[in-house]
Amino acid sequence: MSLPKPIPGLVISYSYLWVREHEKGAEEGRKNRPCAIVAARRVVEGREVITVVPVTHSPPADPADAVEIPAPLKAHLV
């Protein structure tokens, strides 16, 4: 099975590393979680660098750091 082309809006399962985990010395996230791809770009070596954001039920300390997912999509991801 081939992987889908990474396009903005695609939700993937990814071992997201939170800043607080990184600050404690972790190099990889503790568990896979749904993440939305927000950007994909090709670099010189032919490898793609993908920018993702985690999908979580926990609100951030600053509400400006979040985008609410529409209810139908939330239900689909559960």
Secondary structure, DSSP 8 states (H G I E B T S, - for coil): -------TT-EEEE----HHHHHTT-SS-SS-EEEEEEEEEE-TTS-EEEEEEE--SS--SSGGG-----HHHHHHH-
